[in-house]
């Protein structure tokens, strides 16, 4: 488990306008027993070079995790200007059992930050379903001095959940960004921020609602 949350600034409510609510679907209390599949359809960005990101689905269909192995933004000694901002654009193919639809209600971001006194950083994310023009986003800000694990959670209320269309397979797109700024810190020092993993929880109890589509 990671250490204390070390974020300054508000986390925006997500997913409230990404999709119009799916019609002809009724809430269900249980997670579908048939295995869901989540895979990377396309991947682009300086924070996720080819071969440095992977997806895994929990055995009980309650979560999937995107793990990064080379997602680091830094400034100062040893860094070049382009190192200060790193991003990753993922298009995820989410395959769920027939007759169901899903809504992702929360995403946990984790990593490690080492920020000198006066340096700042931010973690930003935006989300949209394939074919939709609306994008929702959140930004979490950090300020030095800081040298610790960090975690930020994007979430929404159950009453505001929006659903993938019934009977239509559409990719779920996630754009993330890490940015570090020297600010007023000593320019002969180094500040950096990493993103270790991204967990999208799909638990019917805590983070997601499943619905059964009308036949």
Phi, psi and omega in degrees: 000152180275165182280205188293145173293133183227065184238143173242134182111160186275151172258126185286152173287132186248165172067006184286338181227013185290327181219146169291142181302137178289134179272166174059042177224141182241139180299145174235156187267343186247147173288137177305141181279334178291137187297130172275156180233133176229125181222160178275114178280310175220154179214132181213149174134154181289341180271354181217067175306159182309129177088004184251009177225145181214153180243139174223141179252137179293149182300333184262013178064021182260353181196156164227152184234132170256120183250131178252146179240359182211047184249094187215129174246139182207158177222162176101209184300129178087355182256150172256162185307323182288347179287343186288339179228127175232145181219164177213129178246115181246135169247112186258129173271115181252114180249120182239162180301146177300144179091358181237158167227164186223160171222128177277124187256340179207152176223129179257127176250137182222155176179201180227140180232135172233102184241127177290160177303122182099343177279155178226164178207163174214153172239126184233146178215146173221156190219144170197154175269145179309132178090355180257140181272335182283137176233133175250150187216160174218154177224133174241130184253149181228151179222141177278162007281138182204132174212088189193166169292149177229157175212138175226139182238129173259131183207170177214162179285148181303320182295342183256005182298145175236152197241148169295146182299139176294135173075009181230127177268117179230138179293149176255121187254132181232124175246124180237159182209140168242137180219133179235138181236140179298321182060227180262012183285168178295121182287351176266014177245182180230135172236145181208165178213134179241156171241115185272321182199159177232118181252124174254104185280135180234040179280133178293338184275317190248320193235344186216156171243137170261149174227151177260126181278146175293142179284000000 
